[in-house]
Amino acid sequence: MAEEIFEADTLGDLMTKITADRDELARVVRRSSFLVNGDPVGKREHSAVSLPEGAVVEILPPFAGG
């Protein structure tokens, strides 16, 4: 499992930081699902999802066949 530490106030801020100058990663992230501290983000606007200090964000890429 790959792990990186970033500082961000919202999931939207985090997505901007991790995809800067990474076009292929940005393409995958746009199609992915997210968990914040184990809770699904669902269809909420990423800019509205607050990240508490020490939050763990999991990015779940789309899976083949489902």
C-alpha positions in Angstrom: 0.0 0.0 0.0 1.4 3.4 -1.0 1.2 6.1 1.5 2.0 9.8 1.3 1.4 12.6 3.8 -0.2 15.9 2.7 -1.7 18.9 4.5 -5.2 19.9 3.3 -8.4 21.2 4.8 -10.8 19.5 2.4 -10.8 16.5 0.1 -10.9 19.0 -2.8 -7.7 20.7 -1.7 -6.1 17.3 -1.3 -7.1 16.2 -4.8 -5.6 19.3 -6.2 -2.3 18.7 -4.4 -1.9 15.1 -5.3 -2.8 15.5 -9.0 -0.7 18.6 -9.7 1.5 17.8 -12.7 0.3 14.1 -12.7 -2.1 13.9 -15.6 -2.4 10.1 -15.5 -3.1 10.1 -11.8 -5.6 12.9 -12.2 -7.5 10.8 -14.8 -7.8 7.8 -12.4 -8.6 9.9 -9.3 -11.5 11.6 -11.2 -13.1 8.2 -11.6 -12.3 6.8 -8.1 -14.3 6.5 -4.9 -13.0 7.8 -1.6 -13.1 6.9 2.1 -12.2 9.4 4.8 -11.3 7.7 8.1 -13.2 4.7 6.8 -16.4 6.6 5.9 -17.5 6.7 2.2 -17.6 10.2 0.6 -20.2 9.1 -1.9 -21.4 11.8 -4.2 -20.6 14.7 -1.9 -18.7 17.7 -3.4 -15.0 17.2 -2.6 -14.7 20.8 -1.6 -17.4 20.2 1.1 -15.7 17.2 2.7 -13.6 18.5 5.6 -10.4 16.6 6.6 -9.7 16.6 10.3 -6.1 16.6 11.4 -4.6 13.2 10.9 -7.4 12.0 8.6 -6.7 8.9 6.5 -8.0 9.2 2.9 -8.3 6.1 0.9 -8.6 6.3 -2.9 -10.4 3.3 -4.5 -9.8 3.2 -8.2 -12.5 1.8 -10.4 -12.4 -2.0 -10.6 -12.8 -4.1 -13.8 -16.2 -5.6 -14.0 -17.8 -3.5 -11.2 
